[in-house]
Amino acid sequence: MAARGQYEELARQLSAIGAVKRGLGRVLPHECPAGSAAVLNLLDRHGEMRMSRLAELLAIDMSVTSRHVAHVAERGWIDRSPDPADKRSRILRLTPAGRDMLADLSERYMNALAHYLADWTDDEVDRLNALLGRLRGSFGDCRPVPAAALRPPPPPVLDPSPPPAPRTADAPAPAPLPVPDPVPAERTTRTPV
């Protein structure tokens, strides 16, 4: 296990990732902010889905998800059609225009990364990809985890009573504990007719 100082440095480095994300966000076209790009990416990766599933994958509130979906739908990048299983819900799916926008976003991201990492070797980029993939895997699906799940388990409760004295050959065995009958006897009362 790494030392505490190593984890502190890692925490600082991870918080600085926000600057990297903001730098990459600057290459996005004005009409497609980061939230819209995330919607398009998830629909591309996971296929058509309901808005509730999209909100779950984005790990954001339904009202925020609804705003992102409205933004991309207004631009024709996704289609919202009635869900055959539940007419109150909508199924979201990418349109050809949405796929074109994704191709443009991908090209912009790759060009930006190539620019910023121009002095990195191929091996360094491969190692970074492997380590980031491993980090993501360690966190699972990366959705918010309740604080209770992050707490260590409580220590075991110790019985404060003294341990029983060892039995000797001439000491009587303790009486067995009563075992309740698993099926209670049926009690009926009958009223004469």
C-alpha positions as CSV (number, residue, x, y, z in Angstrom):
1,M,0.0,0.0,0.0
2,A,1.3,3.5,-0.9
3,A,2.3,5.9,1.8
4,R,0.0,8.7,3.0
5,G,2.1,11.3,1.3
6,Q,1.8,9.5,-2.0
7,Y,-2.0,9.6,-1.7
8,E,-1.9,13.3,-0.8
9,E,0.1,14.0,-3.9
10,L,-2.2,11.9,-6.0
11,A,-5.2,13.8,-4.6
12,R,-3.5,17.1,-5.7
13,Q,-2.8,15.8,-9.2
14,L,-6.3,14.5,-9.6
15,S,-7.8,17.8,-8.6
16,A,-5.6,19.5,-11.2
17,I,-7.2,17.3,-13.8
18,G,-10.0,19.9,-13.8
19,A,-7.6,22.3,-15.5
20,V,-6.9,19.6,-18.2
21,K,-10.6,19.1,-18.7
22,R,-11.2,22.8,-19.0
23,G,-8.4,23.1,-21.5
24,L,-9.9,20.3,-23.6
25,G,-13.3,22.0,-23.2
26,R,-12.0,25.0,-25.0
27,V,-11.6,23.1,-28.2
28,L,-15.4,22.2,-28.2
29,P,-17.5,24.2,-30.6
30,H,-19.6,26.9,-29.0
31,E,-22.8,25.2,-29.9
32,C,-21.7,21.9,-28.3
33,P,-20.7,22.5,-24.6
34,A,-19.3,19.7,-22.5
35,G,-22.7,18.5,-21.2
36,S,-24.0,18.1,-24.7
37,A,-20.8,16.3,-25.8
38,A,-21.3,13.9,-22.8
39,V,-24.9,13.1,-23.9
40,L,-23.7,12.4,-27.5
41,N,-20.8,10.2,-26.3
42,L,-23.0,8.1,-24.0
43,L,-25.7,7.6,-26.6
44,D,-22.9,6.5,-29.0
45,R,-21.3,4.2,-26.5
46,H,-24.5,2.6,-24.9
47,G,-27.0,3.0,-27.7
48,E,-30.6,4.3,-27.4
49,M,-32.0,4.7,-23.9
50,R,-34.5,6.5,-21.8
51,M,-33.7,9.8,-20.2
52,S,-33.7,8.2,-16.7
53,R,-30.9,5.9,-17.8
54,L,-28.9,8.8,-19.3
55,A,-29.2,10.7,-16.1
56,E,-27.9,7.7,-14.2
57,L,-24.9,7.3,-16.5
58,L,-24.2,11.1,-16.4
59,A,-24.6,10.9,-12.6
60,I,-26.5,14.1,-12.6
61,D,-30.0,15.3,-11.7
62,M,-32.9,14.7,-14.1
63,S,-33.6,18.4,-14.5
64,V,-30.0,19.0,-15.7
65,T,-30.1,16.0,-17.9
66,S,-33.3,17.3,-19.4
67,R,-31.6,20.6,-20.3
68,H,-28.7,18.8,-22.0
69,V,-31.1,16.6,-23.9
70,A,-33.2,19.6,-25.0
71,H,-30.0,21.4,-26.2
72,V,-28.9,18.5,-28.4
73,A,-32.4,17.7,-29.6
74,E,-32.9,21.4,-30.8
75,R,-29.8,21.0,-32.9
76,G,-31.0,17.8,-34.5
77,W,-28.2,15.7,-33.0
78,I,-30.6,13.3,-31.2
79,D,-34.1,12.0,-31.8
80,R,-36.7,11.7,-29.0
81,S,-39.4,9.2,-29.9
82,P,-42.1,7.6,-27.8
83,D,-41.1,4.4,-25.9
84,P,-43.3,1.6,-27.3
85,A,-43.3,0.0,-23.8
86,D,-44.4,3.2,-22.0
87,K,-45.8,6.0,-24.1
88,R,-45.1,8.5,-21.3
89,S,-41.4,8.0,-21.8
90,R,-39.1,8.9,-24.6
91,I,-36.3,6.9,-26.2
92,L,-33.2,8.9,-27.1
93,R,-31.1,8.0,-30.0
94,L,-28.3,9.6,-32.1
95,T,-29.2,11.0,-35.5
96,P,-26.8,11.1,-38.5
97,A,-26.2,14.8,-37.6
98,G,-25.3,13.7,-34.1
99,R,-22.8,11.2,-35.4
100,D,-21.3,13.9,-37.6
101,M,-20.9,16.2,-34.5
102,L,-19.3,13.3,-32.6
103,A,-16.8,12.8,-35.4
104,D,-16.0,16.5,-35.3
105,L,-15.6,16.4,-31.5
106,S,-13.3,13.4,-31.7
107,E,-11.1,15.1,-34.2
108,R,-10.9,18.2,-32.1
109,Y,-10.0,16.2,-29.0
110,M,-7.3,14.2,-30.7
111,N,-5.7,17.3,-32.2
112,A,-5.7,19.0,-28.8
113,L,-4.1,16.0,-27.1
114,A,-1.5,15.6,-29.9
115,H,-0.7,19.3,-29.4
116,Y,-0.4,19.2,-25.6
117,L,1.4,15.8,-25.5
118,A,3.7,16.4,-28.4
119,D,6.8,15.9,-26.3
120,W,5.5,12.6,-24.8
121,T,6.7,9.3,-26.2
122,D,4.3,6.7,-27.5
123,D,5.3,4.5,-24.5
124,E,4.5,7.3,-22.0
125,V,1.0,7.8,-23.6
126,D,0.4,4.1,-23.5
127,R,1.4,4.0,-19.8
128,L,-0.9,6.9,-19.0
129,N,-3.8,5.2,-20.8
130,A,-3.1,2.0,-18.9
131,L,-2.9,3.7,-15.5
132,L,-5.9,5.8,-16.1
133,G,-7.9,2.8,-17.2
134,R,-6.7,0.9,-14.0
135,L,-7.7,3.9,-11.8
136,R,-11.2,4.0,-13.4
137,G,-11.5,0.3,-12.9
138,S,-10.6,0.7,-9.2
139,F,-13.5,3.1,-8.8
140,G,-15.9,0.9,-10.6
141,D,-18.7,2.8,-12.5
142,C,-17.6,6.1,-11.0
143,R,-21.1,7.1,-10.0
144,P,-21.6,8.7,-6.6
145,V,-21.2,6.3,-3.7
146,P,-23.1,6.8,-0.4
147,A,-20.8,8.0,2.3
148,A,-21.8,5.0,4.4
149,A,-20.3,2.7,1.8
150,L,-16.9,4.4,2.1
151,R,-16.7,4.0,5.9
152,P,-14.7,1.1,7.3
153,P,-16.8,-1.6,8.9
154,P,-17.3,-1.2,12.7
155,P,-15.0,-3.3,14.9
156,P,-16.4,-6.6,16.1
157,V,-18.4,-6.3,19.4
158,L,-16.6,-8.3,22.1
159,D,-18.6,-10.2,24.7
160,P,-17.7,-8.6,28.1
161,S,-18.6,-11.7,30.1
162,P,-15.6,-13.8,31.2
163,P,-14.9,-17.0,29.2
164,P,-16.4,-20.2,30.7
165,A,-14.1,-22.1,33.0
166,P,-12.6,-25.2,31.4
167,R,-14.4,-28.4,32.2
168,T,-12.8,-31.1,34.2
169,A,-13.6,-34.8,34.0
170,D,-15.6,-34.7,37.2
171,A,-17.5,-31.5,36.5
172,P,-21.0,-31.9,35.2
173,A,-21.8,-30.7,31.7
174,P,-23.8,-27.5,31.5
175,A,-27.4,-27.9,30.8
176,P,-28.3,-27.5,27.2
177,L,-30.2,-24.4,26.1
178,P,-33.8,-24.9,25.3
179,V,-34.5,-25.0,21.6
180,P,-37.8,-23.5,20.5
181,D,-40.2,-25.6,18.5
182,P,-39.9,-24.4,14.9
183,V,-43.6,-24.8,14.3
184,P,-45.8,-23.7,17.2
185,A,-48.7,-26.0,18.1
186,E,-51.9,-24.9,16.5
187,R,-54.4,-23.6,19.0
188,T,-58.0,-23.6,18.1
189,T,-61.1,-22.7,20.0
190,R,-64.4,-24.1,19.0
191,T,-67.7,-22.6,19.8
192,P,-70.5,-25.1,20.2
193,V,-73.1,-24.9,17.6
